[in-house]
Amino acid sequence: MLTQRPRGTADIYGSAIAAWRALEEVVHATFRAYHYEEIRTPVFEHTELFERGVGETTDIVEKEMYTFLDRGERSLTLRPEGTAGVVRAYVENKLYAAPGAAKLYYIGPMFRYEKPQKGRERQFHQFGCEVLGSDDPAVDAEVIALNVDVLNRFGLAGLTVELNSVGCPVCRPEHRARMVAVLKPAAHRLCPDCQRRLDRNPLRIFDCKRGCREVLAELHAPSILDALCPDCRQHLAAVEALLTALAVPYVRNPHLVRGLDYYTRTAWEVTAPELGTVGGGGRYNGLVAEVGGPDTPGIGFAVGMERALLLRELQHGPWPAEPRLDLFVAVADPSATAAAMQMLQAVRQAGFTADRDYQGRGLKAQLKQADRLGARLVAILGGDELARGAATVKDMASGEQRDVPMDGVVDLLRRLADGAQI
């Protein structure tokens, strides 16, 4: 019986790899342009990191984490998001000792036990960034602009930033009191999760996906924007002014809270009409201290790579196929095997793509294989070719063929690359 892949995972192969590689190249190039350094953290961490960092009232911690005991009876969790691990690495490796803010980015798989959907499996992939060490609203604006820029560079269009402030420890208690006063009489109408959140973190109810947001709208639940302290209001205004200066399109969404407890002040999502949310992030000025580091402000975002790839396909169609093969070497006689391998190596080292058959097929079958692979040229090598010191080279598009010296195939490929004819 065939063992199949676990539900919520995917095999990535064939033409899909070209799209993934292209996105990864855009990510690396864009973050380099903004002077970010890559960081790679473990795919599993101690469970307490996510309980403390992500927040006990989030769906992630309450329902979605892949948690297990190792042989030492230690509780470990496959990372459900990237920020907590980066912050832990920042603290553990004392990256805060370096001058200036730390600007870090990452790419990798994340894991959440949730219902698989198009563009979001249980193992999914994210790229994202974190800036640790600055509370300047200019950093918020730059990170949001970067979030949009990297997606634009990948060819995504029609993106909008939905922006909000979720306040700070100074102004949240007032908003919490207002929320409790409005919702307590109607608590029975909330889902069980939100009934618990009403006592622990009522702001989380705005993120409910089970109908509680409709109850909030009906009861005219207070917006966090109405309770912001002067510092948070000033910070939000400065961010908005800078986004306008950078021509980053945004709209205020007073009900946006994101799905993580660590956010303070700025929070945003990047959305597209065809798909909804593609990515987003926020400021988390208390997270570094929460995981045991010095009191350090931070901000970052994450983008679901599967969702970015899906949106790219919705907007532009399937990703183009990989570039065709430059040269296929067809071995007509076993005596030509060594010469064929030498030719392949020379062509590859010159920067061209080359391949051959390794299953002992006849010449006719090898030519069919070359055609299936989209080879531009086929070099036929057999006893006669060895005797002449020249390969029979065939242009697969025109059918034209001629003899080319064994050491002249690379030069021919270079001339063809410059627009010459065979």
C-alpha positions in Angstrom: 0.0 0.0 0.0 1.3 3.4 -1.0 2.2 5.7 1.9 0.8 9.1 0.9 2.0 12.5 2.1 0.2 13.8 5.3 -2.9 16.0 4.8 -2.1 19.6 4.6 1.3 19.2 2.9 2.4 19.4 -0.7 5.1 18.1 -3.0 6.6 21.0 -5.0 8.2 19.8 -8.3 8.3 20.3 -12.0 7.3 23.7 -13.4 6.2 24.9 -10.0 9.8 25.0 -8.9 10.6 27.7 -11.4 8.0 30.0 -9.7 9.2 29.2 -6.2 12.8 29.9 -7.2 11.8 33.2 -8.9 10.0 34.4 -5.8 12.9 33.4 -3.5 15.3 35.3 -5.8 13.1 38.4 -5.6 12.9 38.1 -1.8 16.7 37.9 -1.4 17.4 40.8 -3.9 14.7 43.1 -2.3 15.9 42.6 1.2 19.5 43.2 0.2 18.4 46.5 -1.4 17.0 47.5 2.0 20.1 46.4 3.8 18.6 43.4 5.7 20.7 40.4 6.8 19.3 36.8 6.4 18.7 34.8 9.6 17.9 31.1 9.8 16.3 29.7 13.0 15.3 26.2 14.0 12.0 24.8 12.7 11.1 23.8 16.3 11.5 25.7 19.5 10.6 25.2 23.2 6.8 25.4 23.4 6.9 28.1 26.1 8.5 30.5 23.5 5.3 30.6 21.5 3.0 30.5 24.5 4.7 33.6 25.9 5.5 35.3 22.6 2.6 34.6 20.3 0.0 34.8 23.1 -2.1 32.2 25.0 -5.4 33.8 23.7 -4.6 33.3 20.0 -6.0 30.6 17.8 -2.4 29.6 17.1 -1.5 28.7 20.6 -5.0 27.4 21.6 -5.7 25.2 18.6 -3.1 25.1 15.9 0.4 24.3 17.1 2.1 21.0 16.4 3.5 20.3 19.9 5.2 17.1 21.1 7.5 15.7 23.8 11.0 14.7 22.9 12.7 11.7 24.5 13.9 14.0 27.3 10.2 14.8 28.1 10.8 18.4 26.9 7.8 20.1 25.2 8.8 21.3 21.7 6.7 22.9 19.0 7.1 23.2 15.2 7.2 26.9 14.6 3.8 28.3 13.6 5.3 31.7 12.7 8.7 33.3 12.3 8.9 36.3 14.6 9.2 34.6 18.0 12.1 32.5 16.9 13.9 35.5 15.4 13.4 37.5 18.6 14.6 34.5 20.7 17.8 34.3 18.5 18.2 38.1 18.8 18.2 37.8 22.6 20.1 34.5 23.0 22.9 35.6 20.6 23.1 39.2 22.1 22.5 40.8 18.7 21.3 43.9 20.6 25.0 44.6 21.5 25.7 45.7 17.9 25.3 49.4 17.1 22.1 50.4 15.4 18.9 48.5 14.8 19.1 44.9 13.8 17.4 44.4 10.3 16.8 40.7 9.8 14.9 38.6 7.2 14.0 34.9 6.9 12.5 32.4 4.5 11.2 29.0 5.6 8.4 26.5 6.4 5.9 27.1 9.2 3.4 24.6 10.6 -0.2 25.1 11.9 -2.9 22.5 12.4 -5.8 24.1 10.6 -8.1 23.2 7.8 -6.1 23.1 4.6 -7.2 25.6 2.0 -6.0 26.9 -1.4 -2.9 28.8 -0.8 -2.5 27.7 2.9 -1.6 24.2 3.9 -0.7 22.9 7.3 2.9 23.1 6.3 3.2 26.5 4.6 6.1 28.8 3.8 6.7 32.4 4.7 9.2 35.1 4.1 9.4 38.0 6.5 11.5 40.5 8.3 12.1 42.0 11.7 13.6 45.3 12.7 14.7 45.3 16.4 15.9 48.4 18.2 13.9 51.4 16.9 10.5 52.9 17.7 10.8 55.5 15.0 7.6 55.7 12.9 9.8 56.1 9.9 10.8 52.4 10.4 7.1 51.5 10.4 6.7 53.2 7.1 9.8 51.7 5.6 8.8 48.2 6.6 5.3 48.6 5.2 6.7 50.0 2.0 9.1 47.0 1.9 6.2 44.6 2.4 4.5 46.1 -0.7 7.7 46.5 -2.7 8.8 42.9 -2.6 5.3 41.8 -3.8 5.3 44.4 -6.5 8.8 43.2 -7.7 7.3 39.7 -8.0 4.7 41.2 -10.4 1.8 41.5 -8.1 -0.5 44.4 -8.7 -3.6 46.1 -7.1 -2.3 45.8 -3.6 -3.7 47.8 -0.7 -2.4 48.2 2.8 -5.1 48.0 5.5 -3.7 49.9 8.4 -4.6 50.2 12.1 -3.1 50.9 15.5 -3.8 48.4 18.3 -2.6 50.8 21.0 -0.2 50.2 23.8 -0.3 49.2 27.5 -1.3 52.8 28.3 -4.4 53.0 26.2 -5.5 49.4 25.9 -6.9 49.1 29.5 -9.4 51.9 28.6 -10.5 50.2 25.4 -10.7 46.8 27.3 -13.1 48.4 29.8 -15.3 49.8 27.1 -15.4 46.4 25.3 -16.3 44.6 28.4 -19.1 47.1 29.2 -20.6 46.6 25.8 -20.2 42.9 25.4 -20.8 41.5 28.9 -24.6 41.6 28.6 -24.3 39.8 25.2 -21.6 37.4 26.1 -23.9 34.4 25.5 -24.0 35.4 21.8 -20.3 35.0 21.5 -18.6 31.7 20.6 -16.9 29.8 23.5 -13.5 31.0 22.5 -14.5 34.7 22.5 -16.4 34.3 25.8 -13.0 33.4 27.3 -11.3 36.2 25.4 -13.8 38.7 26.8 -12.2 38.3 30.2 -8.6 37.8 29.0 -8.1 39.9 25.9 -11.3 41.3 24.3 -9.4 42.9 21.5 -8.9 39.4 20.1 -12.6 39.1 19.4 -12.2 41.4 16.4 -10.1 38.5 14.9 -12.8 35.8 15.4 -13.7 33.8 12.3 -16.9 32.2 13.7 -19.4 35.0 13.5 -18.5 37.1 16.5 -17.5 40.1 14.4 -21.1 40.4 13.3 -22.1 40.6 16.9 -19.5 43.3 17.5 -20.8 45.3 14.5 -24.4 45.0 15.7 -23.5 46.2 19.2 -21.3 49.0 17.9 -18.3 47.7 19.8 -15.8 50.5 20.4 -12.9 50.9 18.1 -9.4 50.9 19.6 -8.8 54.1 17.6 -11.2 55.9 19.9 -9.1 55.0 22.9 -5.6 55.7 21.7 -3.4 57.7 24.0 -1.7 60.8 22.6 1.6 59.0 21.9 -0.1 56.3 19.9 -2.2 58.8 18.0 0.9 60.8 17.1 2.7 57.6 16.0 -0.1 56.5 13.7 -0.4 60.0 12.2 3.4 60.0 11.5 3.2 56.6 9.9 0.3 57.6 7.6 2.1 60.8 6.6 5.2 58.9 5.6 3.2 56.3 3.7 1.6 59.1 1.8 5.0 60.6 1.0 6.2 57.1 -0.2 3.0 56.7 -2.4 2.1 53.5 -0.6 -1.7 53.0 -1.0 -3.4 52.4 2.4 -6.8 52.5 4.0 -7.6 52.6 7.7 -9.3 49.5 9.0 -10.2 50.2 12.7 -11.1 46.5 13.3 -7.8 45.1 12.1 -6.0 43.4 15.0 -4.1 40.5 13.3 -3.9 37.1 14.8 -1.1 37.5 17.3 -1.1 38.9 20.9 2.3 40.6 20.7 1.4 43.5 18.5 1.4 47.1 19.8 0.6 50.3 17.9 1.0 49.8 14.1 -0.7 46.7 12.5 -1.4 46.1 8.9 -2.3 43.6 6.2 -1.6 43.7 2.5 -4.6 42.7 0.5 -5.5 42.1 -3.2 -9.0 42.0 -4.6 -8.5 38.5 -6.1 -7.4 36.8 -2.9 -7.7 38.9 0.2 -4.8 38.9 2.6 -1.4 38.1 1.2 0.7 39.2 4.1 1.0 41.7 6.9 2.6 42.5 10.2 2.9 45.0 13.0 4.9 46.6 15.8 5.7 44.5 18.9 7.4 46.8 21.4 7.1 44.4 24.4 8.0 41.1 22.8 11.8 41.1 23.3 11.3 41.8 27.0 8.6 39.1 27.1 11.1 36.4 25.9 13.8 37.5 28.4 15.7 40.2 26.6 16.2 43.9 27.2 13.3 46.3 26.7 13.6 46.7 22.9 11.0 47.9 20.3 10.5 45.8 17.2 8.4 45.6 14.0 8.1 43.1 11.2 5.9 41.4 8.6 5.4 38.0 7.1 4.1 37.0 3.6 2.6 33.6 2.8 4.6 32.3 -0.1 1.9 30.0 -1.4 -0.6 32.9 -1.4 1.9 35.1 -3.2 2.4 32.4 -5.8 -1.4 31.8 -6.1 -2.0 35.6 -6.6 0.7 35.8 -9.2 -1.0 32.9 -11.1 -4.5 34.6 -10.8 -3.1 37.8 -12.2 -0.7 36.6 -14.9 -1.6 32.9 -15.5 0.7 29.9 -15.0 4.4 30.5 -14.6 6.4 30.1 -17.8 8.2 26.8 -18.2 11.9 26.5 -17.3 14.3 27.6 -20.1 14.9 24.8 -22.6 17.9 22.6 -22.8 20.8 24.1 -24.8 22.4 20.8 -25.8 21.4 17.1 -25.7 24.3 14.7 -26.4 23.0 11.5 -28.1 25.4 8.6 -27.8 25.1 6.4 -30.9 27.8 3.9 -29.8 29.1 3.0 -26.4 32.6 3.7 -27.6 31.6 7.4 -27.6 30.6 7.5 -23.9 33.8 9.1 -22.7 33.8 11.8 -25.4 30.1 12.5 -24.7 30.8 13.0 -21.0 33.7 15.3 -21.8 31.5 17.4 -24.1 28.8 17.6 -21.5 31.2 18.8 -18.9 32.7 21.4 -21.1 29.3 22.8 -22.1 28.1 23.0 -18.5 31.3 24.7 -17.3 30.8 27.3 -20.0 27.4 28.2 -18.5 25.0 26.3 -20.8 22.6 23.5 -19.9 23.3 20.0 -21.2 22.1 16.5 -20.7 22.1 13.0 -22.2 20.3 9.6 -21.9 21.4 7.3 -19.2 19.0 4.4 -19.8 20.7 2.8 -22.9 18.0 3.9 -25.4 18.6 3.7 -29.1 19.5 6.8 -31.2 15.9 7.3 -32.4 14.6 7.2 -28.8 17.3 9.6 -27.7 16.3 12.1 -30.4 12.7 11.8 -29.2 13.8 12.4 -25.6 15.8 15.5 -26.7 12.6 16.9 -28.4 10.6 16.3 -25.2 13.2 18.1 -23.2 13.0 21.1 -25.6 16.7 20.8 -26.6 17.9 23.5 -29.0 20.7 21.4 -30.3 21.5 17.7 -30.4 25.1 16.5 -30.7 25.3 12.9 -32.1 28.4 11.0 -31.1 29.2 7.5 -32.4 32.1 5.6 -34.0 32.1 7.6 -37.2 32.1 10.9 -35.3 35.0 9.8 -33.2 36.9 8.9 -36.3 36.3 12.3 -37.9 36.9 14.2 -34.6 33.6 16.0 -35.1 30.1 15.6 -33.7 27.0 15.7 -35.9 25.0 18.6 -34.6 21.4 19.0 -35.4 19.2 22.1 -34.9 16.0 20.7 -33.5 13.9 23.6 -34.7 15.0 23.7 -38.4 16.2 20.1 -38.7 19.5 21.4 -40.2 22.6 19.5 -39.2 26.3 19.7 -39.8 29.6 18.5 -38.5 31.2 20.5 -35.7 34.6 19.8 -34.2 34.5 18.2 -30.8 36.1 21.3 -29.2 33.9 23.7 -31.2 30.5 22.9 -29.7 30.9 25.5 -26.9 31.9 28.2 -29.4 28.8 27.3 -31.5 26.5 27.7 -28.5 28.1 31.0 -27.7 27.5 32.3 -31.3 23.9 31.1 -31.1 23.4 32.9 -27.8 24.5 36.1 -29.6 21.9 35.6 -32.3 23.9 33.7 -35.0 22.4 30.8 -37.0 23.8 27.3 -37.0 
